[in-house]
Amino acid sequence: MDWKLFVTTFATVFMAELGDKTQLATLTFASSSQSKWAVFIGSALALVLTSAIAVLVGEAASKLIPPNVLKRIAAGAFVVIGVWMFWKG
């Protein structure tokens, strides 16, 4: 296993998920639920499934588009979203 890639991926996704709408939705479900484990398992499985989809789509896309171009597209999308959020509000 590539431990550097593992740690980088974990840290990036962990930081990106803190305080986002998914975490806030999970917090809301947990605060109004009798079954905290159902909320935890449901949200954890949802994150695992969306991550699996991203890995499969990323693998397929890398066969059609060079990885450095994919990185630039992702970076550009983050910049556009950041600028949009900055100006919007």
C-alpha positions in Angstrom: 0.0 0.0 0.0 1.1 3.5 -0.8 1.0 5.0 2.7 1.9 8.5 1.6 -1.1 8.5 -0.8 -3.3 7.0 1.9 -2.4 9.6 4.5 -2.7 12.5 2.0 -6.1 11.2 0.8 -7.3 10.7 4.4 -6.2 14.1 5.5 -7.6 15.9 2.5 -11.0 14.2 2.6 -11.2 14.6 6.4 -10.5 18.3 6.3 -12.9 18.8 3.3 -15.7 17.1 5.2 -15.4 19.0 8.4 -18.3 21.4 8.7 -19.7 20.7 5.3 -23.4 20.2 4.6 -23.0 16.4 4.8 -21.6 16.6 8.3 -24.3 19.2 9.3 -27.1 16.9 7.9 -25.6 14.0 9.9 -25.5 16.1 13.0 -29.1 17.1 12.5 -30.2 13.4 12.1 -28.2 12.4 15.2 -29.7 15.1 17.3 -33.3 14.1 16.5 -32.8 10.3 16.5 -33.0 7.6 19.1 -30.6 5.4 17.1 -27.2 7.1 16.8 -25.7 3.9 15.4 -28.2 3.9 12.5 -27.2 7.5 11.7 -23.5 6.7 11.9 -23.8 3.6 9.8 -26.0 5.2 7.2 -23.8 8.3 6.9 -20.6 6.2 6.8 -21.9 3.9 4.1 -23.0 6.8 2.1 -19.5 8.3 2.2 -18.0 5.0 1.3 -20.3 4.6 -1.6 -19.7 8.1 -3.0 -16.0 7.6 -2.6 -16.2 4.3 -4.4 -18.0 6.0 -7.3 -15.4 8.7 -7.4 -12.6 6.2 -7.5 -14.3 4.2 -10.3 -15.1 7.3 -12.3 -11.6 8.7 -11.7 -10.0 5.5 -12.9 -12.2 5.4 -16.1 -11.6 9.1 -16.7 -7.8 8.7 -16.4 -7.9 6.2 -19.3 -9.4 8.9 -21.5 -7.8 12.1 -20.0 -4.3 12.4 -18.7 -4.1 12.6 -14.9 -2.3 16.0 -15.0 -5.2 17.4 -17.0 -7.8 15.9 -14.6 -5.9 17.6 -11.7 -6.0 20.9 -13.5 -9.7 20.5 -14.2 -10.4 19.7 -10.5 -8.2 22.6 -9.4 -10.0 25.0 -11.8 -13.4 23.8 -10.5 -12.3 24.5 -6.9 -11.1 27.9 -7.9 -14.3 28.8 -9.7 -16.4 27.6 -6.8 -14.3 29.5 -4.3 -14.5 32.7 -6.2 -18.2 32.3 -6.8 -18.7 31.7 -3.0 -16.5 34.6 -2.1 -18.4 37.1 -4.3 -21.8 35.6 -3.6 -21.5 36.0 0.0 
